[in-house]
């Protein structure tokens, strides 16, 4: 089967399984991509969108802002060709020598220390959390106490300890647009799919714009 | 909460939710790590182990063999410090210029073309598939027709098209040991957790060996 045919068939199945959802076209596109990537229809259906999430995400990408991730696995899943097209790049600081050293000294996770380390980088960017609840908790703290203002947070950490709480904290604020969910599911594949869907939407808008201007 | 305490708490919850399973201690360790990484207890419980899977995986790692993955996301999730300790490294060829070119020319997926490309590399290695059913299908074909003999295949592709079929083909043969499952779930996080669990078991055995020799 040709790769394009595999993808078409997968999206047909995803659309059938999702059924009719009361969402905007752009939110639906993100939900479909997450379902396609994870094969988890219920998780995709359960995605929570801040009303400004998609618009602010597209805006940030098109302005050339970067994408900061909590873990390398999520960074690896982001389509580099797409983000570089807009002049942005991906960044992940979990293995930076200063992060490793400071995390050990403070008895903190490397993922949360990496967010603290990226305080300046995070302004105006798309921040994506696909693994560590502690990274999302630190990000929320920085938003509350230090005026940290990413353009959009894709907050989908996974796990049994702290993931639900961190996502509830994110969805409970209204300062920074977010995409999140309400249970322990999540993960790098889901977060990467959401980010890549936004990159596709940004490219699509740009194409339309170019053809209108021509 | 200290990182170690988060991990301990998570594994306590995982053990409670898994309940009593009729598995070897090493298989149980892999199941626990997959559950911890994905927060998907049912998927972890459903892992299928070839009787020689764990032993052959540990043996290959300790002999310094490499780990070949289908996608960069899975490669990014593998603990480099652990594998390099044994003299091995990770490899993923999905973005190799020749793979990209040949896949386009043949109307094949890049992931399956990358397996073909790695024919020599795959002998004796640990092969891990966390995303693409077509990569696992190609690997099975190479085993059937070209004497391709990885030491162990961690086969956990995900998705609605071909994932179940590819994993059934893997679990239906007895030539190459495997870890797989029987439904559409899987993913890079699950595959990375299984591989990292094997690396941990290999290191543990090695530590024991060293202390016995001392």
Interface residues (C-beta under 8 A of the other chain):
Chain A: X1 X2 X3 X6 X9 X10 X13 X14 X36 X37 X38 X39 X40 X71 X72 X73 X74 X75 X76 X77 X103 X107 X108 X109 X110 X134 X158 X159 X160 X161 X162 X163 X184 X185 X186 X187 X188 X189 X192
Chain B: X1 X2 X3 X6 X9 X10 X13 X14 X36 X37 X38 X39 X40 X71 X72 X73 X74 X75 X76 X77 X103 X107 X108 X109 X110 X134 X158 X159 X160 X161 X162 X163 X184 X185 X186 X187 X188 X189 X192
